[in-house]
């Protein structure tokens, strides 16, 4: 197995929180949930995911990501 990962690049803002989430599936997959303060009043929540190749794995992984969003 090689290395699998996610990257989030942004130009402006301050990272407040980053959470790494393991996603289900045959291969190691994951997601990052990041909260970025754009300014004193606005915070942006971003989810970055590396989904699997198999349809069944992707469906289950998408379900987990949707649960995280709520």
N, CA, C and O atoms as a CHARMM CRD file, in Angstrom:
* protein
*
  280
    1    1 UNK  N      0.83900  -1.18700   0.00000 PROA 1      0.00000
    2    1 UNK  CA     0.00000   0.00000   0.00000 PROA 1      0.00000
    3    1 UNK  C      0.87700   1.24100   0.00000 PROA 1      0.00000
    4    1 UNK  O      1.92200   1.29200   0.64900 PROA 1      0.00000
    5    2 UNK  N      0.42800   2.22500  -0.73700 PROA 2      0.00000
    6    2 UNK  CA     1.10900   3.51000  -0.72100 PROA 2      0.00000
    7    2 UNK  C      0.45700   4.43900   0.28400 PROA 2      0.00000
    8    2 UNK  O     -0.42100   4.03100   1.04400 PROA 2      0.00000
    9    3 UNK  N      0.88300   5.67100   0.28400 PROA 3      0.00000
   10    3 UNK  CA     0.31400   6.66400   1.18600 PROA 3      0.00000
   11    3 UNK  C     -0.92600   7.25200   0.54000 PROA 3      0.00000
   12    3 UNK  O     -0.92300   7.56400  -0.65100 PROA 3      0.00000
   13    4 UNK  N     -1.97300   7.40300   1.31300 PROA 4      0.00000
   14    4 UNK  CA    -3.20200   8.05600   0.86800 PROA 4      0.00000
   15    4 UNK  C     -3.38900   9.28800   1.73700 PROA 4      0.00000
   16    4 UNK  O     -3.06300   9.26900   2.92400 PROA 4      0.00000
   17    5 UNK  N     -3.90900  10.35100   1.15500 PROA 5      0.00000
   18    5 UNK  CA    -4.10600  11.52300   1.99700 PROA 5      0.00000
   19    5 UNK  C     -5.00400  12.56000   1.38100 PROA 5      0.00000
   20    5 UNK  O     -5.44200  12.43700   0.23700 PROA 5      0.00000
   21    6 UNK  N     -5.26700  13.57700   2.15600 PROA 6      0.00000
   22    6 UNK  CA    -6.07300  14.71700   1.75400 PROA 6      0.00000
   23    6 UNK  C     -5.25700  15.97100   1.99200 PROA 6      0.00000
   24    6 UNK  O     -4.41700  16.03100   2.88900 PROA 6      0.00000
   25    7 UNK  N     -5.52200  16.96000   1.17600 PROA 7      0.00000
   26    7 UNK  CA    -4.86600  18.24200   1.37400 PROA 7      0.00000
   27    7 UNK  C     -5.91800  19.33500   1.21100 PROA 7      0.00000
   28    7 UNK  O     -6.82200  19.23400   0.38100 PROA 7      0.00000
   29    8 UNK  N     -5.78000  20.36100   2.00700 PROA 8      0.00000
   30    8 UNK  CA    -6.64700  21.52700   1.92400 PROA 8      0.00000
   31    8 UNK  C     -5.73500  22.74000   1.85400 PROA 8      0.00000
   32    8 UNK  O     -4.97100  23.00700   2.78200 PROA 8      0.00000
   33    9 UNK  N     -5.81800  23.46500   0.76300 PROA 9      0.00000
   34    9 UNK  CA    -5.00900  24.66800   0.57500 PROA 9      0.00000
   35    9 UNK  C     -5.94000  25.87200   0.55200 PROA 9      0.00000
   36    9 UNK  O     -6.99400  25.83400  -0.08200 PROA 9      0.00000
   37   10 UNK  N     -5.56200  26.91700   1.22700 PROA 10     0.00000
   38   10 UNK  CA    -6.36200  28.13600   1.19200 PROA 10     0.00000
   39   10 UNK  C     -5.42900  29.32900   1.28900 PROA 10     0.00000
   40   10 UNK  O     -4.33100  29.24000   1.83700 PROA 10     0.00000
   41   11 UNK  N     -5.89100  30.45000   0.74500 PROA 11     0.00000
   42   11 UNK  CA    -5.04200  31.62500   0.65200 PROA 11     0.00000
   43   11 UNK  C     -5.16300  32.54000   1.87300 PROA 11     0.00000
   44   11 UNK  O     -4.17400  33.10600   2.33900 PROA 11     0.00000
   45   12 UNK  N     -6.38700  32.67600   2.38000 PROA 12     0.00000
   46   12 UNK  CA    -6.60500  33.58800   3.50400 PROA 12     0.00000
   47   12 UNK  C     -7.41200  32.90200   4.58800 PROA 12     0.00000
   48   12 UNK  O     -8.22300  32.01600   4.31300 PROA 12     0.00000
   49   13 UNK  N     -7.18400  33.31600   5.80800 PROA 13     0.00000
   50   13 UNK  CA    -7.94600  32.78500   6.93100 PROA 13     0.00000
   51   13 UNK  C     -7.02900  32.13800   7.95100 PROA 13     0.00000
   52   13 UNK  O     -5.83400  31.94800   7.72200 PROA 13     0.00000
   53   14 UNK  N     -7.62600  31.80800   9.07800 PROA 14     0.00000
   54   14 UNK  CA    -6.90200  31.16100  10.16900 PROA 14     0.00000
   55   14 UNK  C     -7.60400  29.85100  10.48800 PROA 14     0.00000
   56   14 UNK  O     -8.81300  29.82800  10.72000 PROA 14     0.00000
   57   15 UNK  N     -6.85300  28.77100  10.50000 PROA 15     0.00000
   58   15 UNK  CA    -7.42600  27.46200  10.80800 PROA 15     0.00000
   59   15 UNK  C     -7.76100  27.42000  12.29400 PROA 15     0.00000
   60   15 UNK  O     -6.89100  27.61300  13.14300 PROA 15     0.00000
   61   16 UNK  N     -9.03000  27.16400  12.59800 PROA 16     0.00000
   62   16 UNK  CA    -9.46500  27.07100  13.99200 PROA 16     0.00000
   63   16 UNK  C     -9.43300  25.62200  14.45800 PROA 16     0.00000
   64   16 UNK  O     -8.89400  25.33200  15.52500 PROA 16     0.00000
   65   17 UNK  N     -9.99600  24.71700  13.68400 PROA 17     0.00000
   66   17 UNK  CA   -10.05600  23.29800  14.04600 PROA 17     0.00000
   67   17 UNK  C     -9.86300  22.43800  12.81000 PROA 17     0.00000
   68   17 UNK  O    -10.29700  22.80100  11.71600 PROA 17     0.00000
   69   18 UNK  N     -9.21200  21.30000  12.98500 PROA 18     0.00000
   70   18 UNK  CA    -9.11700  20.27900  11.93700 PROA 18     0.00000
   71   18 UNK  C     -9.34000  18.93000  12.59900 PROA 18     0.00000
   72   18 UNK  O     -8.68800  18.59700  13.58900 PROA 18     0.00000
   73   19 UNK  N    -10.26800  18.15600  12.04500 PROA 19     0.00000
   74   19 UNK  CA   -10.54400  16.81300  12.55700 PROA 19     0.00000
   75   19 UNK  C    -10.34300  15.81900  11.42400 PROA 19     0.00000
   76   19 UNK  O    -10.84700  16.02000  10.31900 PROA 19     0.00000
   77   20 UNK  N     -9.62300  14.76900  11.69200 PROA 20     0.00000
   78   20 UNK  CA    -9.42200  13.70500  10.70800 PROA 20     0.00000
   79   20 UNK  C    -10.43400  12.60100  10.98700 PROA 20     0.00000
   80   20 UNK  O    -10.58600  12.16500  12.12900 PROA 20     0.00000
   81   21 UNK  N    -11.12700  12.14800   9.94100 PROA 21     0.00000
   82   21 UNK  CA   -12.15700  11.12300  10.06400 PROA 21     0.00000
   83   21 UNK  C    -11.75000   9.92000   9.21900 PROA 21     0.00000
   84   21 UNK  O    -11.43800  10.06700   8.03700 PROA 21     0.00000
   85   22 UNK  N    -11.75200   8.73800   9.81600 PROA 22     0.00000
   86   22 UNK  CA   -11.52400   7.50800   9.05100 PROA 22     0.00000
   87   22 UNK  C    -12.83200   7.10200   8.39400 PROA 22     0.00000
   88   22 UNK  O    -13.88300   7.09200   9.03500 PROA 22     0.00000
   89   23 UNK  N    -12.76100   6.77000   7.11700 PROA 23     0.00000
   90   23 UNK  CA   -13.94800   6.34300   6.38300 PROA 23     0.00000
   91   23 UNK  C    -13.91500   4.83300   6.18400 PROA 23     0.00000
   92   23 UNK  O    -12.84100   4.24900   6.04400 PROA 23     0.00000
   93   24 UNK  N    -15.09000   4.19400   6.16900 PROA 24     0.00000
   94   24 UNK  CA   -15.14900   2.74200   5.98400 PROA 24     0.00000
   95   24 UNK  C    -14.76800   2.35300   4.55900 PROA 24     0.00000
   96   24 UNK  O    -14.88500   3.16000   3.63700 PROA 24     0.00000
   97   25 UNK  N    -14.31200   1.11700   4.38400 PROA 25     0.00000
   98   25 UNK  CA   -13.98800   0.62100   3.05200 PROA 25     0.00000
   99   25 UNK  C    -12.83500  -0.35400   3.09200 PROA 25     0.00000
  100   25 UNK  O    -12.21100  -0.57100   4.13000 PROA 25     0.00000
  101   26 UNK  N    -12.56300  -0.93900   1.93000 PROA 26     0.00000
  102   26 UNK  CA   -11.48700  -1.92200   1.83200 PROA 26     0.00000
  103   26 UNK  C    -10.10500  -1.28500   1.89400 PROA 26     0.00000
  104   26 UNK  O     -9.17800  -1.86400   2.46000 PROA 26     0.00000
  105   27 UNK  N     -9.96600  -0.10100   1.31600 PROA 27     0.00000
  106   27 UNK  CA    -8.68600   0.60500   1.31800 PROA 27     0.00000
  107   27 UNK  C     -8.74000   1.73300   2.34200 PROA 27     0.00000
  108   27 UNK  O     -9.82400   2.21100   2.67600 PROA 27     0.00000
  109   28 UNK  N     -7.57900   2.16400   2.84700 PROA 28     0.00000
  110   28 UNK  CA    -7.57800   3.26000   3.81500 PROA 28     0.00000
  111   28 UNK  C     -8.03600   4.56200   3.15700 PROA 28     0.00000
  112   28 UNK  O     -7.40900   5.04600   2.21500 PROA 28     0.00000
  113   29 UNK  N     -9.11800   5.11400   3.65700 PROA 29     0.00000
  114   29 UNK  CA    -9.66500   6.37200   3.14000 PROA 29     0.00000
  115   29 UNK  C    -10.02200   7.26100   4.31200 PROA 29     0.00000
  116   29 UNK  O    -10.23800   6.78700   5.42700 PROA 29     0.00000
  117   30 UNK  N    -10.08200   8.55200   4.04700 PROA 30     0.00000
  118   30 UNK  CA   -10.41000   9.45500   5.13400 PROA 30     0.00000
  119   30 UNK  C    -10.93800  10.78200   4.65200 PROA 30     0.00000
  120   30 UNK  O    -10.99700  11.05700   3.45300 PROA 30     0.00000
  121   31 UNK  N    -11.31900  11.59700   5.61300 PROA 31     0.00000
  122   31 UNK  CA   -11.81900  12.93800   5.35000 PROA 31     0.00000
  123   31 UNK  C    -11.22900  13.89100   6.38200 PROA 31     0.00000
  124   31 UNK  O    -10.84500  13.48600   7.47900 PROA 31     0.00000
  125   32 UNK  N    -11.16600  15.15100   6.01100 PROA 32     0.00000
  126   32 UNK  CA   -10.77000  16.21100   6.93200 PROA 32     0.00000
  127   32 UNK  C    -11.94500  17.16100   7.07900 PROA 32     0.00000
  128   32 UNK  O    -12.59200  17.52100   6.09500 PROA 32     0.00000
  129   33 UNK  N    -12.21500  17.56100   8.30000 PROA 33     0.00000
  130   33 UNK  CA   -13.21200  18.59200   8.56700 PROA 33     0.00000
  131   33 UNK  C    -12.44100  19.76700   9.15400 PROA 33     0.00000
  132   33 UNK  O    -11.82700  19.65000  10.21500 PROA 33     0.00000
  133   34 UNK  N    -12.47800  20.89500   8.45900 PROA 34     0.00000
  134   34 UNK  CA   -11.71600  22.06100   8.89600 PROA 34     0.00000
  135   34 UNK  C    -12.64100  23.25500   9.07800 PROA 34     0.00000
  136   34 UNK  O    -13.57100  23.45800   8.29800 PROA 34     0.00000
  137   35 UNK  N    -12.37900  24.03100  10.10100 PROA 35     0.00000
  138   35 UNK  CA   -13.07100  25.29400  10.31400 PROA 35     0.00000
  139   35 UNK  C    -12.03800  26.39900  10.18400 PROA 35     0.00000
  140   35 UNK  O    -11.01600  26.40400  10.86900 PROA 35     0.00000
  141   36 UNK  N    -12.32800  27.33500   9.28800 PROA 36     0.00000
  142   36 UNK  CA   -11.38900  28.41400   8.99100 PROA 36     0.00000
  143   36 UNK  C    -12.07000  29.74400   9.28000 PROA 36     0.00000
  144   36 UNK  O    -13.14100  30.03400   8.74500 PROA 36     0.00000
  145   37 UNK  N    -11.44700  30.54400  10.12200 PROA 37     0.00000
  146   37 UNK  CA   -11.95400  31.89300  10.38400 PROA 37     0.00000
  147   37 UNK  C    -11.51100  32.79600   9.23900 PROA 37     0.00000
  148   37 UNK  O    -10.31900  33.04100   9.05000 PROA 37     0.00000
  149   38 UNK  N    -12.48900  33.28800   8.47600 PROA 38     0.00000
  150   38 UNK  CA   -12.18200  34.18600   7.36900 PROA 38     0.00000
  151   38 UNK  C    -11.93800  35.60500   7.87100 PROA 38     0.00000
  152   38 UNK  O    -11.08500  36.32400   7.35200 PROA 38     0.00000
  153   39 UNK  N    -12.69600  35.99000   8.88300 PROA 39     0.00000
  154   39 UNK  CA   -12.52200  37.26600   9.56500 PROA 39     0.00000
  155   39 UNK  C    -13.18800  37.13900  10.93400 PROA 39     0.00000
  156   39 UNK  O    -13.49000  36.02800  11.36900 PROA 39     0.00000
  157   40 UNK  N    -13.42100  38.24800  11.61200 PROA 40     0.00000
  158   40 UNK  CA   -13.97700  38.19200  12.96800 PROA 40     0.00000
  159   40 UNK  C    -15.41400  37.67500  13.00300 PROA 40     0.00000
  160   40 UNK  O    -15.86200  37.18400  14.03900 PROA 40     0.00000
  161   41 UNK  N    -16.14700  37.77600  11.88900 PROA 41     0.00000
  162   41 UNK  CA   -17.56200  37.41000  11.88000 PROA 41     0.00000
  163   41 UNK  C    -17.87900  36.16600  11.06200 PROA 41     0.00000
  164   41 UNK  O    -18.95300  35.58700  11.22000 PROA 41     0.00000
  165   42 UNK  N    -16.97300  35.74600  10.19500 PROA 42     0.00000
  166   42 UNK  CA   -17.29200  34.64800   9.27400 PROA 42     0.00000
  167   42 UNK  C    -16.34900  33.46600   9.46400 PROA 42     0.00000
  168   42 UNK  O    -15.12600  33.61000   9.47700 PROA 42     0.00000
  169   43 UNK  N    -16.96600  32.28400   9.61300 PROA 43     0.00000
  170   43 UNK  CA   -16.22400  31.03100   9.71600 PROA 43     0.00000
  171   43 UNK  C    -16.69300  30.11000   8.60400 PROA 43     0.00000
  172   43 UNK  O    -17.89200  29.98200   8.35700 PROA 43     0.00000
  173   44 UNK  N    -15.75200  29.47500   7.94100 PROA 44     0.00000
  174   44 UNK  CA   -16.04300  28.55400   6.85000 PROA 44     0.00000
  175   44 UNK  C    -15.73400  27.13800   7.31100 PROA 44     0.00000
  176   44 UNK  O    -14.64200  26.86500   7.81000 PROA 44     0.00000
  177   45 UNK  N    -16.69600  26.23800   7.14400 PROA 45     0.00000
  178   45 UNK  CA   -16.49000  24.82000   7.47400 PROA 45     0.00000
  179   45 UNK  C    -16.33900  24.06200   6.16100 PROA 45     0.00000
  180   45 UNK  O    -17.20500  24.12900   5.29000 PROA 45     0.00000
  181   46 UNK  N    -15.22700  23.33900   6.03100 PROA 46     0.00000
  182   46 UNK  CA   -14.90400  22.62700   4.79400 PROA 46     0.00000
  183   46 UNK  C    -14.68700  21.15700   5.11400 PROA 46     0.00000
  184   46 UNK  O    -14.06800  20.80800   6.12000 PROA 46     0.00000
  185   47 UNK  N    -15.20900  20.29800   4.23800 PROA 47     0.00000
  186   47 UNK  CA   -14.96000  18.86100   4.35400 PROA 47     0.00000
  187   47 UNK  C    -14.26900  18.40700   3.07600 PROA 47     0.00000
  188   47 UNK  O    -14.78000  18.60900   1.97500 PROA 47     0.00000
  189   48 UNK  N    -13.10900  17.79600   3.23300 PROA 48     0.00000
  190   48 UNK  CA   -12.33200  17.25900   2.12000 PROA 48     0.00000
  191   48 UNK  C    -12.29400  15.75000   2.29500 PROA 48     0.00000
  192   48 UNK  O    -11.98200  15.25800   3.37900 PROA 48     0.00000
  193   49 UNK  N    -12.61200  15.00400   1.23000 PROA 49     0.00000
  194   49 UNK  CA   -12.66900  13.54700   1.36500 PROA 49     0.00000
  195   49 UNK  C    -11.93100  12.85600   0.22800 PROA 49     0.00000
  196   49 UNK  O    -11.90100  13.33800  -0.90400 PROA 49     0.00000
  197   50 UNK  N    -11.34100  11.72200   0.55700 PROA 50     0.00000
  198   50 UNK  CA   -10.69600  10.83800  -0.41500 PROA 50     0.00000
  199   50 UNK  C    -11.52500   9.55800  -0.42300 PROA 50     0.00000
  200   50 UNK  O    -11.35400   8.68900   0.43300 PROA 50     0.00000
  201   51 UNK  N    -12.42900   9.45300  -1.40600 PROA 51     0.00000
  202   51 UNK  CA   -13.36200   8.33100  -1.45300 PROA 51     0.00000
  203   51 UNK  C    -12.78100   7.15100  -2.21700 PROA 51     0.00000
  204   51 UNK  O    -11.85600   7.30400  -3.01500 PROA 51     0.00000
  205   52 UNK  N    -13.33200   5.98200  -1.96100 PROA 52     0.00000
  206   52 UNK  CA   -12.86500   4.74200  -2.57300 PROA 52     0.00000
  207   52 UNK  C    -13.27900   4.58800  -4.02900 PROA 52     0.00000
  208   52 UNK  O    -14.05700   5.38100  -4.55900 PROA 52     0.00000
  209   53 UNK  N    -12.74700   3.55900  -4.65800 PROA 53     0.00000
  210   53 UNK  CA   -13.02200   3.28500  -6.06600 PROA 53     0.00000
  211   53 UNK  C    -14.30300   2.48400  -6.27200 PROA 53     0.00000
  212   53 UNK  O    -14.95500   2.61100  -7.30800 PROA 53     0.00000
  213   54 UNK  N    -14.66300   1.66800  -5.30100 PROA 54     0.00000
  214   54 UNK  CA   -15.83300   0.80700  -5.44500 PROA 54     0.00000
  215   54 UNK  C    -17.11500   1.55500  -5.07400 PROA 54     0.00000
  216   54 UNK  O    -17.14800   2.30500  -4.09800 PROA 54     0.00000
  217   55 UNK  N    -18.16500   1.34100  -5.86100 PROA 55     0.00000
  218   55 UNK  CA   -19.43100   2.04500  -5.65500 PROA 55     0.00000
  219   55 UNK  C    -19.98100   1.83300  -4.24200 PROA 55     0.00000
  220   55 UNK  O    -20.41500   2.78600  -3.59400 PROA 55     0.00000
  221   56 UNK  N    -19.96100   0.60200  -3.77100 PROA 56     0.00000
  222   56 UNK  CA   -20.49300   0.31500  -2.43000 PROA 56     0.00000
  223   56 UNK  C    -19.69900   1.06900  -1.35900 PROA 56     0.00000
  224   56 UNK  O    -20.27800   1.62900  -0.42900 PROA 56     0.00000
  225   57 UNK  N    -18.37600   1.07700  -1.49700 PROA 57     0.00000
  226   57 UNK  CA   -17.53900   1.80900  -0.53500 PROA 57     0.00000
  227   57 UNK  C    -17.84800   3.30100  -0.57400 PROA 57     0.00000
  228   57 UNK  O    -17.99100   3.93800   0.46900 PROA 57     0.00000
  229   58 UNK  N    -17.94900   3.85500  -1.78300 PROA 58     0.00000
  230   58 UNK  CA   -18.23700   5.28700  -1.91600 PROA 58     0.00000
  231   58 UNK  C    -19.57600   5.65000  -1.28800 PROA 58     0.00000
  232   58 UNK  O    -19.69800   6.68300  -0.63000 PROA 58     0.00000
  233   59 UNK  N    -20.58300   4.79900  -1.49200 PROA 59     0.00000
  234   59 UNK  CA   -21.90800   5.07100  -0.91600 PROA 59     0.00000
  235   59 UNK  C    -21.84200   5.12300   0.60300 PROA 59     0.00000
  236   59 UNK  O    -22.40900   6.02500   1.21900 PROA 59     0.00000
  237   60 UNK  N    -21.15700   4.16400   1.20600 PROA 60     0.00000
  238   60 UNK  CA   -21.02900   4.13700   2.66500 PROA 60     0.00000
  239   60 UNK  C    -20.19000   5.32000   3.15300 PROA 60     0.00000
  240   60 UNK  O    -20.50500   5.92300   4.17900 PROA 60     0.00000
  241   61 UNK  N    -19.13400   5.64800   2.42700 PROA 61     0.00000
  242   61 UNK  CA   -18.28500   6.77800   2.80100 PROA 61     0.00000
  243   61 UNK  C    -19.06300   8.09000   2.69400 PROA 61     0.00000
  244   61 UNK  O    -18.94500   8.95800   3.55900 PROA 61     0.00000
  245   62 UNK  N    -19.85800   8.23300   1.63100 PROA 62     0.00000
  246   62 UNK  CA   -20.67500   9.43800   1.46200 PROA 62     0.00000
  247   62 UNK  C    -21.68700   9.56500   2.60200 PROA 62     0.00000
  248   62 UNK  O    -21.94900  10.67000   3.07700 PROA 62     0.00000
  249   63 UNK  N    -22.25400   8.44300   3.04100 PROA 63     0.00000
  250   63 UNK  CA   -23.19800   8.46200   4.15600 PROA 63     0.00000
  251   63 UNK  C    -22.52100   9.00000   5.41900 PROA 63     0.00000
  252   63 UNK  O    -23.10500   9.80400   6.14600 PROA 63     0.00000
  253   64 UNK  N    -21.28900   8.55300   5.67700 PROA 64     0.00000
  254   64 UNK  CA   -20.54500   9.02500   6.85200 PROA 64     0.00000
  255   64 UNK  C    -20.26600  10.52500   6.73500 PROA 64     0.00000
  256   64 UNK  O    -20.42000  11.26000   7.71000 PROA 64     0.00000
  257   65 UNK  N    -19.86000  10.98000   5.55400 PROA 65     0.00000
  258   65 UNK  CA   -19.58200  12.40600   5.35200 PROA 65     0.00000
  259   65 UNK  C    -20.85200  13.22900   5.56800 PROA 65     0.00000
  260   65 UNK  O    -20.80200  14.28700   6.19600 PROA 65     0.00000
  261   66 UNK  N    -21.98700  12.75500   5.05600 PROA 66     0.00000
  262   66 UNK  CA   -23.25000  13.47000   5.25900 PROA 66     0.00000
  263   66 UNK  C    -23.62400  13.54100   6.73400 PROA 66     0.00000
  264   66 UNK  O    -24.15200  14.55800   7.18600 PROA 66     0.00000
  265   67 UNK  N    -23.35900  12.48100   7.49100 PROA 67     0.00000
  266   67 UNK  CA   -23.61700  12.50200   8.93700 PROA 67     0.00000
  267   67 UNK  C    -22.75300  13.55100   9.62800 PROA 67     0.00000
  268   67 UNK  O    -23.20600  14.22500  10.55300 PROA 67     0.00000
  269   68 UNK  N    -21.51600  13.68600   9.18100 PROA 68     0.00000
  270   68 UNK  CA   -20.60400  14.67800   9.75200 PROA 68     0.00000
  271   68 UNK  C    -21.13600  16.08700   9.50000 PROA 68     0.00000
  272   68 UNK  O    -21.00400  16.96700  10.35100 PROA 68     0.00000
  273   69 UNK  N    -21.73300  16.29400   8.33700 PROA 69     0.00000
  274   69 UNK  CA   -22.21600  17.62300   7.96600 PROA 69     0.00000
  275   69 UNK  C    -23.38700  18.07900   8.83400 PROA 69     0.00000
  276   69 UNK  O    -23.60000  19.27900   9.00800 PROA 69     0.00000
  277   70 UNK  N    -24.13200  17.14600   9.36800 PROA 70     0.00000
  278   70 UNK  CA   -25.33100  17.51100  10.15300 PROA 70     0.00000
  279   70 UNK  C    -25.05500  17.64700  11.59500 PROA 70     0.00000
  280   70 UNK  O    -25.96200  17.94700  12.37100 PROA 70     0.00000
